[in-house]
Amino acid sequence: MNCDRNDLVLYAVTDRSWIGEETLRSQVEKALKGGATFIQLREKNLDETSFLEEAKEIQKLCREYKVPFVINDNVEIAAQINADGVHVGQSDMEAGDVRKKLGPDKIIGVSAQTVEQALRAQEHGADYLGVGAVFPTGSKADATEVSHETLKAICDAVDIPAIAIGGINSENVSGLRGTGICGVAVISAIFAQKDICAAAAELKKRVKEML
């Protein structure tokens, strides 16, 4: 499965912080209805059994909407359920090792903050890059900020698509115009909103205008 640039326009990363009375599945479905083009399941604190069940459920949903589905960090679960791929950070498994585990046809995304990291990820077989944080963010306590100059330099240096992540919302997304990204990844701009479906639709419209 190759990573199409159009699939990366509105990349939604899950977070159960805002579930409240809902389920993660119902929230993801609202994001998909609103126009999310890619889903990443990110679970930092769930036990393996619950994570596996949830992954299967969200995967089924993504297949119904024909949207790529990747798992954050957990290469074992991605392999077990035959997910479309996996997203790894700099401190996780190298893209090359992930590729060995998952095979040639899976999507592998890698987080990058510098041109060196981006080039290394590309060399090791990454299909796309997540670059950030491009704005201050509350979702990741340890996120380092990446200037828009660096973001542009990364996009210019690699042949694979890059998406911006970190603190992006419908108000500030236009500030990323001209950097060379092909989309944005967001967490709270979709999942922390009262109307998830409308938030996703509005953000997608703004992203398309910016691109």
MDTraj code that builds the backbone (N, CA, C; nanometers):
import mdtraj as md
import numpy as np

residues = "MET ASN CYS ASP ARG ASN ASP LEU VAL LEU TYR ALA VAL THR ASP ARG SER TRP ILE GLY GLU GLU THR LEU ARG SER GLN VAL GLU LYS ALA LEU LYS GLY GLY ALA THR PHE ILE GLN LEU ARG GLU LYS ASN LEU ASP GLU THR SER PHE LEU GLU GLU ALA LYS GLU ILE GLN LYS LEU CYS ARG GLU TYR LYS VAL PRO PHE VAL ILE ASN ASP ASN VAL GLU ILE ALA ALA GLN ILE ASN ALA ASP GLY VAL HIS VAL GLY GLN SER ASP MET GLU ALA GLY ASP VAL ARG LYS LYS LEU GLY PRO ASP LYS ILE ILE GLY VAL SER ALA GLN THR VAL GLU GLN ALA LEU ARG ALA GLN GLU HIS GLY ALA ASP TYR LEU GLY VAL GLY ALA VAL PHE PRO THR GLY SER LYS ALA ASP ALA THR GLU VAL SER HIS GLU THR LEU LYS ALA ILE CYS ASP ALA VAL ASP ILE PRO ALA ILE ALA ILE GLY GLY ILE ASN SER GLU ASN VAL SER GLY LEU ARG GLY THR GLY ILE CYS GLY VAL ALA VAL ILE SER ALA ILE PHE ALA GLN LYS ASP ILE CYS ALA ALA ALA ALA GLU LEU LYS LYS ARG VAL LYS GLU MET LEU".split()
xyz = np.array([
    [0.0846, -0.1195, 0.0000],
    [0.0000, 0.0000, 0.0000],
    [0.0881, 0.1245, 0.0000],
    [0.0851, 0.1969, -0.1088],
    [0.1674, 0.3160, -0.1103],
    [0.0948, 0.4330, -0.0473],
    [0.1750, 0.5281, -0.0015],
    [0.1163, 0.6408, 0.0677],
    [0.0895, 0.7516, -0.0329],
    [-0.0365, 0.7759, -0.0581],
    [-0.0759, 0.8789, -0.1531],
    [-0.0810, 1.0145, -0.0815],
    [-0.0253, 1.1159, -0.1441],
    [-0.0247, 1.2511, -0.0836],
    [-0.1660, 1.2973, -0.0464],
    [-0.2644, 1.2600, -0.1282],
    [-0.4027, 1.3022, -0.1012],
    [-0.4601, 1.2386, 0.0251],
    [-0.4044, 1.1238, 0.0629],
    [-0.4508, 1.0579, 0.1858],
    [-0.4028, 1.1328, 0.3097],
    [-0.3052, 1.2205, 0.2926],
    [-0.2426, 1.2849, 0.4080],
    [-0.2945, 1.4268, 0.4353],
    [-0.3984, 1.4689, 0.3621],
    [-0.4470, 1.6067, 0.3757],
    [-0.4929, 1.6364, 0.5194],
    [-0.5793, 1.5496, 0.5736],
    [-0.6264, 1.5698, 0.7110],
    [-0.6079, 1.4403, 0.7889],
    [-0.4967, 1.4357, 0.8602],
    [-0.4497, 1.3163, 0.9288],
    [-0.4900, 1.3299, 1.0758],
    [-0.5820, 1.2453, 1.1211],
    [-0.6337, 1.2567, 1.2584],
    [-0.5666, 1.1547, 1.3505],
    [-0.5120, 1.2043, 1.4612],
    [-0.4460, 1.1182, 1.5596],
    [-0.5377, 1.1070, 1.6812],
    [-0.5711, 0.9854, 1.7200],
    [-0.6690, 0.9682, 1.8276],
    [-0.6117, 1.0040, 1.9646],
    [-0.7012, 1.0373, 2.0549],
    [-0.6651, 1.0647, 2.1940],
    [-0.7907, 1.0440, 2.2778],
    [-0.7795, 0.9555, 2.3766],
    [-0.9003, 0.9251, 2.4551],
    [-0.9269, 1.0257, 2.5670],
    [-0.8481, 1.1329, 2.5753],
    [-0.8684, 1.2336, 2.6817],
    [-1.0073, 1.2952, 2.6808],
    [-1.0693, 1.3000, 2.5628],
    [-1.1959, 1.3742, 2.5511],
    [-1.3151, 1.2840, 2.5238],
    [-1.3032, 1.1576, 2.5568],
    [-1.4122, 1.0647, 2.5240],
    [-1.5405, 1.0968, 2.6010],
    [-1.5266, 1.1245, 2.7289],
    [-1.6464, 1.1518, 2.8098],
    [-1.7417, 1.0339, 2.8062],
    [-1.8654, 1.0603, 2.7668],
    [-1.9688, 0.9551, 2.7620],
    [-1.9591, 0.8703, 2.6342],
    [-1.8730, 0.9127, 2.5414],
    [-1.8656, 0.8458, 2.4116],
    [-1.7667, 0.7304, 2.4098],
    [-1.7571, 0.6652, 2.2941],
    [-1.6497, 0.5675, 2.2743],
    [-1.5525, 0.6286, 2.1740],
    [-1.4312, 0.5771, 2.1719],
    [-1.3342, 0.6265, 2.0749],
    [-1.3838, 0.5969, 1.9333],
    [-1.4478, 0.4827, 1.9175],
    [-1.4980, 0.4450, 1.7858],
    [-1.5964, 0.5497, 1.7326],
    [-1.6895, 0.5937, 1.8180],
    [-1.7895, 0.6904, 1.7712],
    [-1.7235, 0.8242, 1.7384],
    [-1.6193, 0.8604, 1.8152],
    [-1.5478, 0.9854, 1.7866],
    [-1.4735, 0.9762, 1.6529],
    [-1.4084, 0.8629, 1.6302],
    [-1.3350, 0.8453, 1.5040],
    [-1.4316, 0.8464, 1.3862],
    [-1.5484, 0.7852, 1.4058],
    [-1.6462, 0.7842, 1.2966],
    [-1.6901, 0.9274, 1.2621],
    [-1.7078, 1.0104, 1.3641],
    [-1.7459, 1.1505, 1.3388],
    [-1.6353, 1.2227, 1.2614],
    [-1.5107, 1.1946, 1.2985],
    [-1.3975, 1.2574, 1.2284],
    [-1.3951, 1.2138, 1.0817],
    [-1.4242, 1.0855, 1.0580],
    [-1.4271, 1.0334, 0.9209],
    [-1.5419, 1.0947, 0.8413],
    [-1.6557, 1.1078, 0.9074],
    [-1.7709, 1.1713, 0.8400],
    [-1.7390, 1.3158, 0.8037],
    [-1.6619, 1.3809, 0.8889],
    [-1.6235, 1.5206, 0.8637],
    [-1.5156, 1.5351, 0.7570],
    [-1.4547, 1.4235, 0.7189],
    [-1.3579, 1.4313, 0.6089],
    [-1.2138, 1.3969, 0.6423],
    [-1.1884, 1.3389, 0.7618],
    [-1.0511, 1.2948, 0.7915],
    [-1.0074, 1.1947, 0.6845],
    [-0.8836, 1.2097, 0.6366],
    [-0.8371, 1.1265, 0.5242],
    [-0.7414, 1.0172, 0.5680],
    [-0.7065, 1.0155, 0.6981],
    [-0.6069, 0.9205, 0.7485],
    [-0.6277, 0.9121, 0.8997],
    [-0.6194, 0.7924, 0.9570],
    [-0.6362, 0.7784, 1.1029],
    [-0.5144, 0.7084, 1.1622],
    [-0.4626, 0.7704, 1.2701],
    [-0.3565, 0.7054, 1.3475],
    [-0.4107, 0.6771, 1.4871],
    [-0.4032, 0.5500, 1.5273],
    [-0.4474, 0.5129, 1.6619],
    [-0.3288, 0.5282, 1.7564],
    [-0.3444, 0.6191, 1.8521],
    [-0.2345, 0.6463, 1.9458],
    [-0.2831, 0.6151, 2.0858],
    [-0.2235, 0.5140, 2.1467],
    [-0.2600, 0.4747, 2.2833],
    [-0.1327, 0.4592, 2.3645],
    [-0.1184, 0.5422, 2.4652],
    [0.0030, 0.5331, 2.5468],
    [-0.0202, 0.4519, 2.6749],
    [-0.1459, 0.4439, 2.7195],
    [-0.1695, 0.3865, 2.8525],
    [-0.2667, 0.2698, 2.8556],
    [-0.2931, 0.2111, 2.7409],
    [-0.3905, 0.1015, 2.7374],
    [-0.3179, -0.0321, 2.7418],
    [-0.3746, -0.1308, 2.8155],
    [-0.3094, -0.2624, 2.8168],
    [-0.3248, -0.3274, 2.6789],
    [-0.2362, -0.4234, 2.6490],
    [-0.2296, -0.4841, 2.5152],
    [-0.3623, -0.5437, 2.4684],
    [-0.4349, -0.6115, 2.5597],
    [-0.5607, -0.6762, 2.5198],
    [-0.6640, -0.5736, 2.4760],
    [-0.6792, -0.4678, 2.5568],
    [-0.7761, -0.3624, 2.5219],
    [-0.7326, -0.2895, 2.3954],
    [-0.6018, -0.2661, 2.3833],
    [-0.5469, -0.1982, 2.2660],
    [-0.5781, -0.2798, 2.1398],
    [-0.5578, -0.4092, 2.1481],
    [-0.5818, -0.4976, 2.0335],
    [-0.7283, -0.4932, 1.9907],
    [-0.8186, -0.5035, 2.0898],
    [-0.9624, -0.4982, 2.0602],
    [-1.0001, -0.3657, 1.9932],
    [-0.9501, -0.2580, 2.0521],
    [-0.9807, -0.1251, 2.0007],
    [-0.9244, -0.1082, 1.8585],
    [-0.8033, -0.1557, 1.8379],
    [-0.7390, -0.1445, 1.7061],
    [-0.8216, -0.2155, 1.5992],
    [-0.8727, -0.3334, 1.6334],
    [-0.9543, -0.4093, 1.5369],
    [-1.0818, -0.3326, 1.5020],
    [-1.1403, -0.2720, 1.6043],
    [-1.2656, -0.1981, 1.5877],
    [-1.2456, -0.0747, 1.4980],
    [-1.1402, 0.0022, 1.5258],
    [-1.1127, 0.1241, 1.4488],
    [-1.0686, 0.0875, 1.3062],
    [-0.9958, -0.0217, 1.2947],
    [-0.9521, -0.0668, 1.1620],
    [-1.0722, -0.0981, 1.0728],
    [-1.1702, -0.1669, 1.1309],
    [-1.2909, -0.2050, 1.0573],
    [-1.3621, -0.0778, 1.0061],
    [-1.3694, 0.0214, 1.0940],
    [-1.4317, 0.1492, 1.0605],
    [-1.3575, 0.2176, 0.9449],
    [-1.2252, 0.2217, 0.9541],
    [-1.1439, 0.2868, 0.8503],
    [-1.1589, 0.2156, 0.7162],
    [-1.1750, 0.0834, 0.7212],
    [-1.1941, 0.0086, 0.5963],
    [-1.3276, 0.0449, 0.5323],
    [-1.4296, 0.0615, 0.6170],
    [-1.5617, 0.1018, 0.5646],
    [-1.5531, 0.2372, 0.4941],
    [-1.4718, 0.3279, 0.5501],
    [-1.4581, 0.4624, 0.4918],
    [-1.3440, 0.4710, 0.3904],
    [-1.2772, 0.3573, 0.3697],
    [-1.1645, 0.3492, 0.2745],
    [-1.0559, 0.4534, 0.3024],
    [-1.0190, 0.4603, 0.4303],
    [-0.9176, 0.5552, 0.4750],
    [-0.8023, 0.4763, 0.5381],
    [-0.6751, 0.5111, 0.5086],
    [-0.5631, 0.4379, 0.5677],
    [-0.5652, 0.4433, 0.7208],
    [-0.5236, 0.3324, 0.7811],
    [-0.5242, 0.3199, 0.9270],
    [-0.3873, 0.2712, 0.9740],
    [-0.3198, 0.3542, 1.0544],
    [-0.1900, 0.3130, 1.1090],
    [-0.1924, 0.3196, 1.2612],
    [-0.0977, 0.2492, 1.3201],
    [-0.0892, 0.2448, 1.4661],
    [0.0382, 0.3145, 1.5104],
    [0.0283, 0.3919, 1.6166],
    [0.1437, 0.4627, 1.6695],
    [0.2310, 0.3667, 1.7504],
    [0.3583, 0.3581, 1.7141],
    [0.4607, 0.2851, 1.7912],
    [0.4476, 0.1332, 1.7995],
    [0.3266, 0.0808, 1.8136],
    [0.3138, -0.0611, 1.8455],
    [0.3183, -0.1488, 1.7200],
    [0.4412, -0.1843, 1.6804],
    [0.4626, -0.2612, 1.5576],
    [0.4007, -0.4005, 1.5698],
    [0.4042, -0.4581, 1.6907],
    [0.3493, -0.5937, 1.7119],
    [0.1996, -0.5972, 1.6814],
    [0.1263, -0.5009, 1.7384],
    [-0.0188, -0.5004, 1.7155],
    [-0.0495, -0.4682, 1.5690],
    [0.0276, -0.3786, 1.5095],
    [0.0073, -0.3462, 1.3674],
    [0.0231, -0.4720, 1.2819],
    [0.1241, -0.5530, 1.3154],
    [0.1493, -0.6765, 1.2399],
    [0.0372, -0.7777, 1.2650],
    [-0.0036, -0.7874, 1.3896],
    [-0.1053, -0.8852, 1.4297],
    [-0.2391, -0.8648, 1.3593],
    [-0.2811, -0.7385, 1.3456],
    [-0.4132, -0.7150, 1.2845],
    [-0.4019, -0.6792, 1.1361],
    [-0.2767, -0.6783, 1.0855],
    [-0.2549, -0.6421, 0.9459],
    [-0.3039, -0.4997, 0.9168],
    [-0.2645, -0.4065, 1.0052],
    [-0.2984, -0.2652, 0.9850],
    [-0.2283, -0.2152, 0.8590],
    [-0.2708, -0.0983, 0.8100],
    [-0.2085, -0.0452, 0.6884],
    [-0.0647, -0.0011, 0.7131],
    [-0.0296, 0.0190, 0.8406],
    [0.1069, 0.0597, 0.8689],
    [0.1245, 0.1048, 1.0113],
    [0.2348, 0.1764, 1.0340],
    [0.2714, 0.2174, 1.1683],
    [0.3422, 0.3529, 1.1616],
    [0.3322, 0.4294, 1.2702],
    [0.4050, 0.5562, 1.2780],
    [0.5005, 0.5478, 1.3964],
    [0.6270, 0.5775, 1.3726],
    [0.7259, 0.5691, 1.4808],
    [0.7950, 0.7033, 1.5021],
    [0.8349, 0.7260, 1.6276],
    [0.9078, 0.8481, 1.6616],
    [1.0571, 0.8237, 1.6506],
    [1.1360, 0.9260, 1.6812],
    [1.2814, 0.9139, 1.6734],
    [1.3374, 0.8155, 1.7765],
    [1.2671, 0.8021, 1.8898],
    [1.3205, 0.7142, 1.9950],
    [1.2683, 0.5710, 1.9811],
    [1.1830, 0.5475, 1.8797],
    [1.1282, 0.4132, 1.8601],
    [1.2124, 0.3361, 1.7586],
    [1.1583, 0.2266, 1.7113],
    [1.2279, 0.1423, 1.6157],
    [1.2598, 0.2170, 1.4857],
    [1.3780, 0.1932, 1.4289],
    [1.4154, 0.2533, 1.2999],
    [1.3208, 0.2071, 1.1891],
    [1.2963, 0.2931, 1.0910],
    [1.2061, 0.2597, 0.9803],
    [1.2469, 0.1291, 0.9106],
    [1.3770, 0.1089, 0.8943],
    [1.4257, -0.0129, 0.8275],
    [1.3865, -0.1392, 0.9016],
    [1.3956, -0.1335, 1.0353],
    [1.3591, -0.2502, 1.1173],
    [1.2082, -0.2734, 1.1159],
    [1.1341, -0.1636, 1.1137],
    [0.9877, -0.1745, 1.1062],
    [0.9502, -0.2409, 0.9736],
    [1.0164, -0.1959, 0.8670],
    [0.9907, -0.2502, 0.7339],
    [1.0149, -0.4019, 0.7311],
    [1.1243, -0.4455, 0.7947],
    [1.1543, -0.5896, 0.8006],
    [1.0406, -0.6658, 0.8677],
    [0.9867, -0.6071, 0.9725],
    [0.8796, -0.6731, 1.0479],
    [0.7458, -0.6736, 0.9751],
    [0.7139, -0.5612, 0.9082],
    [0.5806, -0.5458, 0.8500],
    [0.5733, -0.5825, 0.7022],
    [0.6872, -0.5834, 0.6346],
    [0.6863, -0.6166, 0.4926],
    [0.6857, -0.4937, 0.4038],
    [0.7040, -0.5153, 0.2725],
    [0.7265, -0.4051, 0.1786],
    [0.6047, -0.3191, 0.1478],
    [0.4848, -0.3726, 0.1721],
    [0.3667, -0.2994, 0.1239],
    [0.2945, -0.2207, 0.2321],
    [0.3588, -0.2023, 0.3481],
    [0.2927, -0.1275, 0.4562],
    [0.3403, 0.0175, 0.4596],
    [0.2535, 0.1055, 0.5115],
    [0.2885, 0.2472, 0.5232],
    [0.3699, 0.2674, 0.6507],
    [0.4860, 0.3304, 0.6363],
    [0.5651, 0.3614, 0.7553],
    [0.5872, 0.5120, 0.7627],
    [0.5391, 0.5699, 0.8728],
    [0.5584, 0.7134, 0.8955],
    [0.6602, 0.7330, 1.0062],
    [0.7400, 0.8367, 0.9936],
    [0.8436, 0.8643, 1.0946],
    [0.8365, 1.0113, 1.1341],
    [0.8488, 1.0381, 1.2643],
    [0.8536, 1.1764, 1.3128],
    [0.9941, 1.2317, 1.2902],
    [1.0024, 1.3561, 1.2446],
    [1.1338, 1.4180, 1.2222],
    [1.1298, 1.5641, 1.2643],
    [1.2416, 1.6100, 1.3226],
    [1.2508, 1.7508, 1.3634],
    [1.3616, 1.8243, 1.2882],
    [1.4491, 1.7483, 1.2214],
    [1.5624, 1.8105, 1.1513],
    [1.5758, 1.7500, 1.0122],
    [1.6502, 1.8197, 0.9259],
    [1.6740, 1.7703, 0.7907],
    [1.7489, 1.6369, 0.7958],
    [1.8462, 1.6248, 0.8880],
    [1.9227, 1.4989, 0.9006],
    [1.8300, 1.3819, 0.9332],
    [1.7418, 1.4036, 1.0323],
    [1.6474, 1.2966, 1.0709],
    [1.5569, 1.2599, 0.9540],
    [1.5141, 1.3614, 0.8796],
    [1.4235, 1.3395, 0.7670],
    [1.4920, 1.2569, 0.6579],
    [1.6149, 1.2928, 0.6262],
    [1.6891, 1.2204, 0.5224],
    [1.7179, 1.0770, 0.5648],
    [1.7485, 1.0607, 0.6937],
    [1.7765, 0.9247, 0.7430],
    [1.6509, 0.8379, 0.7361],
    [1.5370, 0.8973, 0.7727],
    [1.4106, 0.8224, 0.7690],
    [1.3786, 0.7811, 0.6251],
    [1.3991, 0.8741, 0.5322],
    [1.3726, 0.8439, 0.3911],
    [1.4628, 0.7303, 0.3431],
    [1.5902, 0.7407, 0.3798],
    [1.6888, 0.6402, 0.3401],
    [1.6515, 0.5009, 0.3933],
    [1.5945, 0.4992, 0.5139],
    [1.5580, 0.3713, 0.5762],
    [1.4203, 0.3209, 0.5339],
    [1.3574, 0.3913, 0.4399],
    [1.2339, 0.3379, 0.3833],
    [1.1039, 0.3962, 0.4350],
    [1.1109, 0.5133, 0.5014],
    [0.9859, 0.5760, 0.5468],
    [0.9035, 0.6189, 0.4254],
    [0.7704, 0.6126, 0.4384],
    [0.6805, 0.6529, 0.3295],
    [0.6362, 0.7981, 0.3423],
    [0.6340, 0.8479, 0.4663],
    [0.5995, 0.9889, 0.4871],
    [0.6621, 1.0330, 0.6181],
    [0.6686, 1.1650, 0.6376],
    [0.7242, 1.2215, 0.7609],
    [0.6193, 1.3039, 0.8338],
    [0.6230, 1.2981, 0.9653],
    [0.5429, 1.3880, 1.0489],
    [0.6396, 1.4869, 1.1104],
    [0.6269, 1.6150, 1.0766],
    [0.7244, 1.7148, 1.1220],
    [0.6610, 1.8110, 1.2206],
    [0.7251, 1.8282, 1.3348],
    [0.6697, 1.9209, 1.4338],
    [0.7398, 1.9055, 1.5683],
    [0.6937, 1.9852, 1.6638],
    [0.5702, 2.0632, 1.6641],
    [0.5896, 2.1988, 1.5938],
    [0.4959, 2.2291, 1.5005],
    [0.5082, 2.3535, 1.4247],
    [0.4464, 2.4731, 1.4977],
    [0.3615, 2.4452, 1.5961],
    [0.3082, 2.5487, 1.6855],
    [0.3154, 2.4901, 1.8266],
    [0.3103, 2.5741, 1.9316],
    [0.3097, 2.5178, 2.0670],
    [0.1910, 2.4220, 2.0845],
    [0.2144, 2.3105, 2.1526],
    [0.1088, 2.2101, 2.1667],
    [0.0971, 2.1585, 2.3086],
    [-0.0258, 2.1258, 2.3478],
    [-0.0477, 2.0684, 2.4807],
    [-0.0559, 1.9166, 2.4769],
    [-0.0630, 1.8582, 2.3552],
    [-0.0851, 1.7134, 2.3452],
    [0.0395, 1.6313, 2.3762],
    [0.1572, 1.6916, 2.3530],
    [0.2805, 1.6177, 2.3822],
    [0.3696, 1.7054, 2.4680],
    [0.3894, 1.6623, 2.5910],
    [0.4648, 1.7433, 2.6860],
    [0.6094, 1.7645, 2.6416],
    [0.6655, 1.6647, 2.5689],
    [0.8079, 1.6723, 2.5337],
    [0.8320, 1.7214, 2.3908],
    [0.7280, 1.7772, 2.3290],
    [0.7424, 1.8172, 2.1885],
    [0.8331, 1.9390, 2.1736],
    [0.9334, 1.9269, 2.0859],
    [1.0190, 2.0420, 2.0571],
    [0.9588, 2.1156, 1.9387],
    [0.9693, 2.2454, 1.9429],
    [0.9137, 2.3215, 1.8310],
    [1.0070, 2.3222, 1.7112],
    [0.9470, 2.3158, 1.5938],
    [1.0213, 2.3184, 1.4681],
    [0.9807, 2.4455, 1.3957],
    [1.0785, 2.5278, 1.3567],
    [1.0453, 2.6532, 1.2885],
    [0.9905, 2.6242, 1.1498],
    [0.9174, 2.7203, 1.0945],
    [0.8606, 2.7017, 0.9616],
    [0.9707, 2.6969, 0.8552],
    [1.0862, 2.7590, 0.8857],
    [1.2018, 2.7515, 0.7945],
    [1.2530, 2.6071, 0.7892],
    [1.2628, 2.5451, 0.9079],
    [1.3100, 2.4062, 0.9131],
    [1.2104, 2.3140, 0.8437],
    [1.0819, 2.3398, 0.8659],
    [0.9774, 2.2591, 0.8017],
    [0.9930, 2.2654, 0.6500],
    [1.0151, 2.3856, 0.5979],
    [1.0312, 2.4029, 0.4534],
    [1.1595, 2.3332, 0.4057],
    [1.2666, 2.3468, 0.4848],
    [1.3944, 2.2839, 0.4485],
    [1.3803, 2.1319, 0.4416],
    [1.3014, 2.0759, 0.5346],
    [1.2780, 1.9305, 0.5344],
    [1.1998, 1.8907, 0.4094],
    [1.0933, 1.9651, 0.3806],
    [1.0118, 1.9339, 0.2616],
    [1.0946, 1.9434, 0.1336],
    [1.1862, 2.0414, 0.1290],
    [1.2717, 2.0580, 0.0110],
    [1.3748, 1.9458, -0.0005],
    [1.4172, 1.8919, 0.1145],
    [1.5276, 1.7940, 0.1149],
    [1.4844, 1.6524, 0.0780],
    [1.3570, 1.6198, 0.1026],
    [1.3134, 1.4805, 0.0809],
    [1.2175, 1.4672, -0.0372],
    [1.2062, 1.3457, -0.0878],
    [1.1131, 1.3179, -0.1987],
    [0.9810, 1.2620, -0.1476],
    [0.9803, 1.2174, -0.0217],
    [0.8572, 1.1592, 0.0334],
    [0.7691, 1.2706, 0.0909],
    [0.6368, 1.2487, 0.0978],
    [0.5498, 1.3543, 0.1507],
    [0.5741, 1.3827, 0.2984],
    [0.5523, 1.5081, 0.3371],
    [0.5668, 1.5465, 0.4782],
    [0.4390, 1.6157, 0.5231],
    [0.3981, 1.5848, 0.6467],
    [0.2842, 1.6541, 0.7065],
    [0.3338, 1.7284, 0.8294],
    [0.2675, 1.8396, 0.8603],
    [0.3024, 1.9174, 0.9793],
    [0.2148, 1.8703, 1.0949],
    [0.2715, 1.8707, 1.2149],
    [0.1955, 1.8317, 1.3338],
    [0.2327, 1.9249, 1.4492],
    [0.1396, 1.9396, 1.5416],
    [0.1711, 2.0125, 1.6640],
    [0.1016, 2.1473, 1.6734],
    [-0.0021, 2.1542, 1.7545],
    [-0.0684, 2.2809, 1.7833],
    [-0.1456, 2.3414, 1.6670],
    [-0.1730, 2.2612, 1.5635],
    [-0.2415, 2.3148, 1.4446],
    [-0.3921, 2.3192, 1.4681],
    [-0.4545, 2.4305, 1.4271],
    [-0.6007, 2.4392, 1.4314],
    [-0.6497, 2.5189, 1.3108],
    [-0.7809, 2.5337, 1.2971],
    [-0.8323, 2.5998, 1.1767],
    [-0.7950, 2.7484, 1.1723],
    [-0.7599, 2.8070, 1.2883],
    [-0.7208, 2.9495, 1.2897],
    [-0.5784, 2.9702, 1.2374],
    [-0.4849, 2.8810, 1.2753],
    [-0.3443, 2.9077, 1.2409],
    [-0.2914, 2.8283, 1.1217],
    [-0.3730, 2.7378, 1.0664],
    [-0.3215, 2.6485, 0.9618],
    [-0.2763, 2.7240, 0.8367],
    [-0.3376, 2.8395, 0.8093],
    [-0.2985, 2.9157, 0.6894],
    [-0.1536, 2.9639, 0.6978],
    [-0.1009, 2.9732, 0.8216],
    [0.0389, 3.0136, 0.8416],
    [0.1402, 2.9141, 0.7870],
    [0.0936, 2.7958, 0.7488],
    [0.1850, 2.6925, 0.6959],
    [0.1919, 2.6965, 0.5435],
    [0.1246, 2.7923, 0.4834],
    [0.1240, 2.8034, 0.3364],
    [0.2662, 2.8191, 0.2829],
    [0.2958, 2.7456, 0.1759],
    [0.4261, 2.7619, 0.1108],
    [0.5398, 2.6812, 0.1713],
    [0.5106, 2.6011, 0.2727],
    [0.6200, 2.5240, 0.3351],
    [0.6504, 2.3954, 0.2580],
    [0.5541, 2.3510, 0.1746],
    [0.5791, 2.2283, 0.0978],
    [0.5126, 2.1044, 0.1555],
    [0.4395, 2.1215, 0.2670],
    [0.3703, 2.0059, 0.3257],
    [0.2532, 1.9630, 0.2372],
    [0.2077, 1.8382, 0.2565],
    [0.0922, 1.7953, 0.1760],
    [-0.0312, 1.7768, 0.2637],
    [-0.0173, 1.8085, 0.3943],
    [-0.1315, 1.7970, 0.4836],
    [-0.0905, 1.8245, 0.6269],
    [-0.1867, 1.8099, 0.7183],
    [-0.1582, 1.8334, 0.8597],
    [-0.2110, 1.7176, 0.9444],
    [-0.1420, 1.6935, 1.0550],
    [-0.1884, 1.5945, 1.1520],
    [-0.2343, 1.6692, 1.2758],
    [-0.3521, 1.6346, 1.3252],
    [-0.4064, 1.7045, 1.4416],
    [-0.4659, 1.6054, 1.5417],
    [-0.4691, 1.6501, 1.6666],
    [-0.5324, 1.5697, 1.7722],
    [-0.6496, 1.6512, 1.8282],
    [-0.6164, 1.7530, 1.9108],
    [-0.7227, 1.8272, 1.9803],
    [-0.8084, 1.9117, 1.8861],
    [-0.7527, 1.9557, 1.7726],
    [-0.8315, 2.0383, 1.6789],
    [-0.9526, 1.9621, 1.6256],
    [-0.9486, 1.8293, 1.6370],
    [-1.0665, 1.7489, 1.6010],
    [-1.1293, 1.6890, 1.7268],
    [-1.0515, 1.6103, 1.8006],
    [-1.1114, 1.5274, 1.9069],
    [-1.1495, 1.6019, 2.0344],
    [-1.0975, 1.7237, 2.0533],
    [-1.1365, 1.7989, 2.1743],
    [-1.2548, 1.8912, 2.1466],
    [-1.3043, 1.8900, 2.0231],
    [-1.4118, 1.9830, 1.9861],
    [-1.5505, 1.9255, 2.0183],
    [-1.6434, 2.0161, 2.0477],
    [-1.7805, 1.9718, 2.0801],
    [-1.8445, 1.8977, 1.9632],
    [-1.8286, 1.9547, 1.8428],
    [-1.8833, 1.8900, 1.7241],
    [-1.7665, 1.8424, 1.6376],
    [-1.7289, 1.7179, 1.6575],
    [-1.6109, 1.6614, 1.5917],
    [-1.6252, 1.6617, 1.4399],
    [-1.7415, 1.6241, 1.3931],
    [-1.7661, 1.6161, 1.2495],
    [-1.7507, 1.7538, 1.1834],
    [-1.8113, 1.8551, 1.2437],
    [-1.8028, 1.9914, 1.1892],
    [-1.6603, 2.0451, 1.1991],
    [-1.5915, 2.0133, 1.3095],
    [-1.4530, 2.0607, 1.3276],
    [-1.3629, 2.0032, 1.2191],
    [-1.3821, 1.8739, 1.1894],
    [-1.3000, 1.8084, 1.0863],
    [-1.3285, 1.8687, 0.9493],
    [-1.4560, 1.8926, 0.9212],
    [-1.4945, 1.9485, 0.7902],
    [-1.4373, 2.0891, 0.7711],
    [-1.4472, 2.1705, 0.8749],
    [-1.3965, 2.3079, 0.8683],
    [-1.2446, 2.3086, 0.8510],
    [-1.1766, 2.2227, 0.9279],
    [-1.0307, 2.2169, 0.9209],
    [-0.9847, 2.1682, 0.7835],
    [-1.0565, 2.0710, 0.7303],
    [-1.0192, 2.0184, 0.5978],
    [-1.0308, 2.1280, 0.4920],
    [-1.1371, 2.2063, 0.5028],
    [-1.1582, 2.3161, 0.4083],
    [-1.0408, 2.4159, 0.4172],
    [-1.0013, 2.4499, 0.5411],
    [-0.8913, 2.5451, 0.5625],
    [-0.7586, 2.4880, 0.5117],
    [-0.7380, 2.3582, 0.5325],
    [-0.6132, 2.2942, 0.4877],
    [-0.6057, 2.2991, 0.3354],
    [-0.7182, 2.2673, 0.2717],
    [-0.7197, 2.2685, 0.1239],
    [-0.6929, 2.4091, 0.0692],
    [-0.7477, 2.5109, 0.1365],
    [-0.7217, 2.6497, 0.0951],
    [-0.5725, 2.6807, 0.1114],
    [-0.5140, 2.6344, 0.2227],
    [-0.3720, 2.6617, 0.2517],
    [-0.2826, 2.5913, 0.1493],
    [-0.3216, 2.4679, 0.1105],
    [-0.2393, 2.3922, 0.0148],
    [-0.2493, 2.4524, -0.1240],
])
top = md.Topology()
chain = top.add_chain()
for i, resn in enumerate(residues, 1):
    res = top.add_residue(resn, chain, resSeq=i)
    for name in ("N", "CA", "C"):
        top.add_atom(name, md.element.get_by_symbol(name[0]), res)
traj = md.Trajectory(xyz[None], top)
